Amino acid sequence: MRGFLKGFGLKVILLSMLVMCGPSGSSAEVVDRIVAVINDSVITLSELNAATAVALDRLSAEDRKDPAKVEELKSRMLDNLVEQKLVKQAADKAGIDISEREIDSAVDDIKRQNNLTQESLLLALAESGLTLREYREQLKEQIRQVKYINKEFRSKISIQPEEVEDYYRTNIDEFYGPASYRVNLIFIPSIDSAVEKQKLKEIKEGIARGDDFRNIASHYSEGPAASLGGDMGYLKEGEMDRAIEAAAKKLKINEVSSPIATPEGTYFIQVTDVKKPAAKPLDEVSGYIHDMLFKKVMDERFNFWLKEVKRYAHIEIRL
């Protein structure tokens, strides 16, 4: 249960904490009305507005000003609330209950993952108009729904080792790591002085003569590892400045680049070795593949179940 809460379940709980801390008080009472009926449950306008307000924060400023996109978002949030009601009803029917200890664990998880103390949690709840007791009741309902999904779907899914191996073989290209380049580097900062200009001139002349790159680096470079001839060791793709990486990919072994101008200064690099990309071994990625396949099956089964439940439910939208 706890492991699952850290993924699907905890995400739902955190979202619900925001959604359910929506507009309240007299202003909500004036405008509140039923916007959807799901069997014997209802969704109110205040619930929908609260859910939409949270989701709006994730849109760009431009999209928030677009009435069509706001309406589309509102429609999606209503669909989400309908689905939550259907899961709740299924959990009710299954007679699933939650202990105080499980709620305590969920609260502890939320505090830890959001770096909250008990005092800061209480303050956040107070600002949202919630007491701790009310919040615990909300968590209880959310955990109960997650527990139902675990029981009905998660516990019945088994990913076999041969499925993991088959995916690995079929999709081997996904598991290649980046190439590595052993780089010697010379760096001269962007200082508009006669001394720096003279250094650049002498470096270019030395490279043109075929002087040893590392000797030039030891003598002139103001960059890292200058005392080691600018030897940066092996650098993987993605670990280098884009301009330097682009130059490294074009160089042959022991070839020296043209000057690489950047805002901070000028670089020269020499690539002395290249380690080609290699596929990560199966035992290193099997956990990732297992979790990915598990999630795929879980999503498929849950979505199929939800589709069937919707077919036979009484759902009336009153927007």
VEXDREN-2710 file (C-alpha; in Angstrom, 1 decimal):
% VEXDREN-2710
k/r/px/py/pz
1/MET/0.0/0.0/0.0
2/ARG/2.7/2.6/1.0
3/GLY/4.7/1.9/-2.1
4/PHE/1.7/2.5/-4.4
5/LEU/0.8/5.6/-2.5
6/LYS/4.1/7.1/-3.4
7/GLY/3.1/6.8/-7.1
8/PHE/-0.4/6.8/-8.3
9/GLY/-2.1/7.1/-4.9
10/LEU/-0.1/9.9/-3.4
11/LYS/-0.4/12.0/-6.5
12/VAL/-4.2/11.7/-6.2
13/ILE/-4.2/12.6/-2.6
14/LEU/-2.0/15.7/-3.1
15/LEU/-4.2/16.8/-6.0
16/SER/-7.4/16.3/-4.0
17/MET/-6.0/18.3/-1.1
18/LEU/-5.8/21.3/-3.5
19/VAL/-9.0/20.6/-5.3
20/MET/-11.0/20.2/-2.1
21/CYS/-9.6/23.3/-0.6
22/GLY/-11.6/25.4/-3.1
23/PRO/-13.9/28.4/-2.7
24/SER/-16.0/28.3/0.4
25/GLY/-18.2/30.5/2.5
26/SER/-21.2/32.6/1.6
27/SER/-20.1/33.4/-2.0
28/ALA/-19.9/29.7/-2.8
29/GLU/-23.4/29.1/-1.4
30/VAL/-24.9/31.8/-3.6
31/VAL/-23.6/30.3/-6.9
32/ASP/-23.6/26.6/-5.9
33/ARG/-25.7/24.2/-7.8
34/ILE/-25.6/20.6/-9.1
35/VAL/-23.6/20.2/-12.3
36/ALA/-23.6/16.4/-12.6
37/VAL/-25.5/13.4/-11.2
38/ILE/-23.7/10.1/-11.0
39/ASN/-26.0/7.3/-9.9
40/ASP/-26.8/8.5/-6.3
41/SER/-24.0/11.0/-6.1
42/VAL/-23.7/14.6/-7.2
43/ILE/-21.0/17.1/-8.3
44/THR/-21.6/20.7/-7.4
45/LEU/-20.4/23.8/-9.2
46/SER/-18.2/24.8/-6.3
47/GLU/-16.4/21.4/-6.6
48/LEU/-15.9/21.9/-10.3
49/ASN/-14.7/25.5/-9.9
50/ALA/-12.2/24.4/-7.3
51/ALA/-10.8/21.6/-9.5
52/THR/-10.6/24.0/-12.5
53/ALA/-8.9/26.7/-10.5
54/VAL/-6.1/24.2/-9.5
55/ALA/-5.7/23.0/-13.1
56/LEU/-5.7/26.6/-14.5
57/ASP/-2.5/27.3/-12.5
58/ARG/-0.7/24.8/-14.8
59/LEU/-1.7/26.6/-18.0
60/SER/0.3/29.4/-19.6
61/ALA/-0.8/33.0/-19.0
62/GLU/-1.8/33.1/-22.7
63/ASP/-4.0/29.9/-22.5
64/ARG/-5.7/31.2/-19.3
65/LYS/-7.0/34.1/-21.3
66/ASP/-8.4/31.9/-24.0
67/PRO/-12.1/31.2/-23.2
68/ALA/-12.2/28.1/-25.5
69/LYS/-9.2/26.5/-23.7
70/VAL/-10.6/27.3/-20.3
71/GLU/-13.9/25.7/-21.2
72/GLU/-12.1/22.6/-22.6
73/LEU/-10.2/22.4/-19.3
74/LYS/-13.4/22.7/-17.3
75/SER/-14.9/19.9/-19.3
76/ARG/-11.9/17.7/-18.7
77/MET/-12.0/18.4/-14.9
78/LEU/-15.7/17.5/-14.8
79/ASP/-14.9/14.2/-16.5
80/ASN/-12.2/13.6/-13.9
81/LEU/-14.6/14.3/-11.1
82/VAL/-17.2/12.0/-12.6
83/GLU/-14.6/9.2/-12.7
84/GLN/-13.6/9.9/-9.1
85/LYS/-17.2/9.5/-8.0
86/LEU/-17.5/6.2/-9.9
87/VAL/-14.4/4.8/-8.2
88/LYS/-15.7/6.1/-4.8
89/GLN/-19.0/4.3/-5.4
90/ALA/-17.2/1.1/-6.3
91/ALA/-15.1/1.3/-3.1
92/ASP/-18.3/1.9/-1.1
93/LYS/-19.8/-1.2/-2.6
94/ALA/-16.7/-3.3/-1.9
95/GLY/-16.9/-2.3/1.8
96/ILE/-13.3/-1.1/1.9
97/ASP/-12.3/0.7/5.1
98/ILE/-9.2/2.5/6.2
99/SER/-7.5/2.5/9.6
100/GLU/-6.2/5.5/11.5
101/ARG/-2.7/4.1/11.2
102/GLU/-3.0/4.2/7.4
103/ILE/-4.1/7.8/7.5
104/ASP/-1.2/8.6/9.8
105/SER/1.2/7.1/7.3
106/ALA/-0.3/9.1/4.5
107/VAL/0.1/12.3/6.4
108/ASP/3.7/11.5/7.2
109/ASP/4.4/10.7/3.5
110/ILE/2.9/14.0/2.4
111/LYS/4.9/16.0/5.0
112/ARG/8.1/14.3/4.1
113/GLN/7.7/14.6/0.3
114/ASN/6.7/18.3/0.6
115/ASN/9.2/19.1/3.3
116/LEU/6.5/20.1/5.8
117/THR/6.6/20.2/9.6
118/GLN/3.4/19.5/11.5
119/GLU/3.1/23.3/12.2
120/SER/3.6/24.2/8.5
121/LEU/1.0/21.6/7.5
122/LEU/-1.5/23.0/10.0
123/LEU/-0.8/26.5/8.7
124/ALA/-1.4/25.5/5.1
125/LEU/-4.6/23.8/6.0
126/ALA/-5.8/26.8/8.0
127/GLU/-5.1/29.1/5.0
128/SER/-7.3/26.8/2.9
129/GLY/-10.1/26.8/5.5
130/LEU/-9.6/23.2/6.6
131/THR/-9.1/21.7/10.0
132/LEU/-6.7/18.7/10.4
133/ARG/-9.7/16.5/11.2
134/GLU/-11.4/17.5/7.9
135/TYR/-8.2/16.9/6.0
136/ARG/-7.8/13.5/7.5
137/GLU/-11.3/12.6/6.4
138/GLN/-10.5/13.7/2.9
139/LEU/-7.3/11.6/3.0
140/LYS/-9.2/8.6/4.3
141/GLU/-11.6/8.8/1.3
142/GLN/-8.7/9.1/-1.2
143/ILE/-6.7/6.2/0.4
144/ARG/-9.9/4.1/0.4
145/GLN/-10.3/4.6/-3.4
146/VAL/-6.6/3.8/-4.0
147/LYS/-6.9/0.7/-1.9
148/TYR/-9.8/-0.4/-4.0
149/ILE/-7.8/0.1/-7.2
150/ASN/-4.9/-1.9/-5.7
151/LYS/-7.2/-4.7/-4.7
152/GLU/-9.1/-4.9/-8.0
153/PHE/-6.3/-4.3/-10.4
154/ARG/-2.8/-4.1/-9.0
155/SER/-2.9/-7.3/-7.1
156/LYS/-4.0/-9.2/-10.2
157/ILE/-1.2/-8.1/-12.5
158/SER/1.9/-10.2/-12.9
159/ILE/4.7/-9.3/-15.2
160/GLN/6.8/-12.3/-16.1
161/PRO/10.7/-12.2/-16.6
162/GLU/10.3/-13.4/-20.2
163/GLU/8.1/-10.3/-20.9
164/VAL/10.8/-8.1/-19.6
165/GLU/13.5/-9.9/-21.6
166/ASP/11.3/-9.7/-24.8
167/TYR/10.8/-6.0/-24.4
168/TYR/14.5/-5.4/-23.8
169/ARG/15.5/-7.3/-27.0
170/THR/12.8/-5.7/-29.1
171/ASN/13.6/-2.2/-27.9
172/ILE/17.3/-2.4/-27.3
173/ASP/17.9/1.0/-28.9
174/GLU/16.2/2.6/-25.9
175/PHE/18.9/1.4/-23.6
176/TYR/22.0/2.6/-25.2
177/GLY/24.0/5.1/-23.1
178/PRO/25.7/8.2/-24.5
179/ALA/29.1/8.2/-26.1
180/SER/32.1/9.4/-24.1
181/TYR/34.9/11.6/-25.3
182/ARG/38.3/12.0/-23.7
183/VAL/39.0/15.7/-24.1
184/ASN/42.0/17.9/-23.6
185/LEU/41.0/21.6/-23.2
186/ILE/42.5/25.1/-23.5
187/PHE/40.5/28.0/-22.3
188/ILE/41.2/31.7/-22.5
189/PRO/38.7/34.1/-20.9
190/SER/37.0/36.9/-22.7
191/ILE/39.2/39.7/-21.5
192/ASP/39.8/42.4/-24.1
193/SER/43.5/43.0/-23.4
194/ALA/46.7/42.9/-25.4
195/VAL/47.9/40.0/-23.1
196/GLU/44.9/37.8/-23.9
197/LYS/45.1/38.6/-27.6
198/GLN/48.7/37.7/-27.6
199/LYS/48.0/34.4/-25.9
200/LEU/45.4/33.5/-28.4
201/LYS/47.8/34.3/-31.2
202/GLU/50.5/32.1/-29.8
203/ILE/48.1/29.2/-29.1
204/LYS/46.9/29.3/-32.7
205/GLU/50.4/29.4/-34.0
206/GLY/51.5/26.5/-31.8
207/ILE/48.6/24.4/-32.9
208/ALA/49.3/25.3/-36.6
209/ARG/52.9/24.1/-36.1
210/GLY/51.8/20.8/-34.6
211/ASP/53.1/21.5/-31.1
212/ASP/52.0/19.1/-28.4
213/PHE/48.5/20.2/-27.4
214/ARG/49.0/19.3/-23.7
215/ASN/52.2/21.4/-23.5
216/ILE/50.3/24.4/-25.0
217/ALA/47.5/23.9/-22.5
218/SER/49.9/23.7/-19.5
219/HIS/51.6/26.9/-20.6
220/TYR/48.6/29.0/-21.7
221/SER/45.2/27.6/-20.5
222/GLU/43.3/29.4/-17.8
223/GLY/40.7/26.6/-17.7
224/PRO/40.3/23.5/-15.5
225/ALA/43.1/20.9/-15.4
226/ALA/45.6/23.3/-17.0
227/SER/48.4/21.7/-14.9
228/LEU/47.5/18.3/-16.4
229/GLY/47.7/19.6/-19.9
230/GLY/44.0/20.3/-20.0
231/ASP/43.1/16.6/-19.6
232/MET/39.4/16.6/-18.7
233/GLY/39.1/12.8/-18.7
234/TYR/36.1/11.2/-20.3
235/LEU/33.0/13.4/-20.8
236/LYS/29.7/12.0/-21.8
237/GLU/27.3/13.6/-24.3
238/GLY/25.2/16.0/-22.3
239/GLU/28.0/16.8/-19.8
240/MET/29.7/19.3/-22.1
241/ASP/28.8/22.8/-23.3
242/ARG/26.8/22.4/-26.5
243/ALA/29.3/24.2/-28.6
244/ILE/32.2/22.1/-27.2
245/GLU/30.2/18.9/-27.6
246/ALA/29.3/19.7/-31.2
247/ALA/33.0/20.3/-32.0
248/ALA/34.0/17.1/-30.2
249/LYS/31.6/15.0/-32.3
250/LYS/33.3/16.3/-35.5
251/LEU/36.9/15.6/-34.5
252/LYS/39.0/12.6/-35.4
253/ILE/41.2/11.1/-32.7
254/ASN/44.0/13.6/-31.7
255/GLU/42.6/16.2/-34.0
256/VAL/42.4/19.8/-32.6
257/SER/39.3/22.0/-33.1
258/SER/39.2/25.5/-34.5
259/PRO/38.7/28.2/-31.8
260/ILE/35.3/27.8/-30.1
261/ALA/34.0/31.3/-29.2
262/THR/31.6/31.5/-26.3
263/PRO/30.4/34.5/-24.2
264/GLU/32.8/33.5/-21.4
265/GLY/35.9/33.0/-23.6
266/THR/37.6/30.9/-26.3
267/TYR/38.1/27.2/-26.2
268/PHE/40.3/24.8/-28.1
269/ILE/39.8/21.1/-27.6
270/GLN/41.5/17.9/-28.6
271/VAL/39.7/14.5/-28.6
272/THR/42.1/11.7/-27.7
273/ASP/39.7/8.8/-27.4
274/VAL/36.0/8.0/-28.0
275/LYS/34.0/5.3/-26.2
276/LYS/31.1/4.3/-28.4
277/PRO/27.6/4.0/-26.9
278/ALA/26.9/0.6/-25.4
279/ALA/23.5/-0.9/-24.4
280/LYS/23.0/-1.1/-20.6
281/PRO/22.8/-4.7/-19.4
282/LEU/19.4/-6.2/-18.9
283/ASP/19.9/-6.6/-15.1
284/GLU/20.5/-2.8/-14.9
285/VAL/17.2/-1.9/-16.6
286/SER/15.0/-4.8/-15.8
287/GLY/13.3/-2.9/-12.9
288/TYR/12.5/0.0/-15.1
289/ILE/11.1/-2.2/-17.8
290/HIS/9.0/-4.2/-15.3
291/ASP/7.5/-1.0/-13.8
292/MET/6.8/0.4/-17.3
293/LEU/5.0/-2.8/-18.4
294/PHE/3.1/-3.0/-15.1
295/LYS/1.9/0.6/-15.5
296/LYS/0.8/-0.1/-19.1
297/VAL/-1.3/-3.1/-18.1
298/MET/-2.6/-1.3/-15.0
299/ASP/-3.7/1.6/-17.1
300/GLU/-5.3/-0.6/-19.8
301/ARG/-7.3/-2.6/-17.3
302/PHE/-8.4/0.4/-15.2
303/ASN/-9.5/2.3/-18.3
304/PHE/-11.4/-0.7/-19.6
305/TRP/-13.1/-1.1/-16.2
306/LEU/-13.9/2.6/-16.1
307/LYS/-15.4/2.5/-19.6
308/GLU/-17.6/-0.4/-18.7
309/VAL/-18.8/1.2/-15.5
310/LYS/-19.7/4.4/-17.4
311/ARG/-21.7/2.4/-19.8
312/TYR/-24.1/1.2/-17.1
313/ALA/-24.0/4.2/-14.8
314/HIS/-26.6/6.9/-14.7
315/ILE/-24.6/10.0/-15.6
316/GLU/-26.4/13.3/-16.1
317/ILE/-24.5/16.4/-16.9
318/ARG/-26.2/19.7/-16.1
319/LEU/-23.7/22.4/-17.2
END
